[in-house]
Amino acid sequence: MKQATLHQWHKNHHKRRAVFHKNHEMEIQRGENGNGLLAKWERFFYNKVIFPLKNAK
């Protein structure tokens, strides 16, 4: 029983993480992820590396 409960928790956790990352990617695309240095680096990396790789497929 304990194993099944842990498995279900893990499945839910992965679903929550997937939704979070999808929403965070949308924020980066819209430039709504903040104005700090880390946010600027994140946008730069997304626009220069991640976005072109996704479009190349």
C-alpha positions as CSV (number, residue, x, y, z in Angstrom):
1,M,0.0,0.0,0.0
2,K,2.8,2.4,0.9
3,Q,4.5,1.9,-2.5
4,A,1.3,2.6,-4.4
5,T,0.7,5.8,-2.4
6,L,4.3,7.0,-3.1
7,H,3.9,6.2,-6.8
8,Q,0.7,8.2,-7.0
9,W,2.4,11.1,-5.2
10,H,5.3,11.0,-7.6
11,K,2.9,11.0,-10.6
12,N,1.1,14.0,-9.3
13,H,4.4,15.7,-8.5
14,H,5.6,15.2,-12.1
15,K,2.3,16.6,-13.4
16,R,2.6,19.7,-11.2
17,R,6.2,20.2,-12.4
18,A,5.2,19.9,-16.1
19,V,2.5,22.5,-15.7
20,F,4.9,24.8,-13.8
21,H,7.6,24.5,-16.5
22,K,5.1,25.1,-19.3
23,N,3.8,28.2,-17.6
24,H,7.3,29.4,-16.8
25,E,8.3,29.0,-20.5
26,M,5.2,31.1,-21.5
27,E,6.3,33.8,-19.0
28,I,9.8,33.9,-20.5
29,Q,8.4,34.2,-24.0
30,R,6.3,37.2,-23.0
31,G,9.1,38.7,-21.0
32,E,7.2,38.5,-17.7
33,N,9.7,36.5,-15.7
34,G,11.2,39.5,-14.0
35,N,13.9,42.2,-14.4
36,G,16.7,40.7,-12.4
37,L,20.0,39.5,-13.8
38,L,19.0,35.8,-13.6
39,A,15.8,36.6,-15.4
40,K,17.7,38.5,-18.2
41,W,20.1,35.6,-18.6
42,E,17.2,33.2,-18.7
43,R,15.5,35.1,-21.5
44,F,18.7,35.5,-23.4
45,F,19.4,31.8,-23.2
46,Y,15.9,30.9,-24.1
47,N,15.8,33.3,-27.1
48,K,19.3,32.4,-28.4
49,V,19.4,28.6,-27.7
50,I,16.1,26.9,-26.7
51,F,13.7,28.7,-29.1
52,P,15.9,28.1,-32.2
53,L,16.3,24.5,-31.3
54,K,12.6,24.0,-30.9
55,N,11.9,25.6,-34.3
56,A,14.5,23.5,-36.0
57,K,12.5,20.3,-35.5
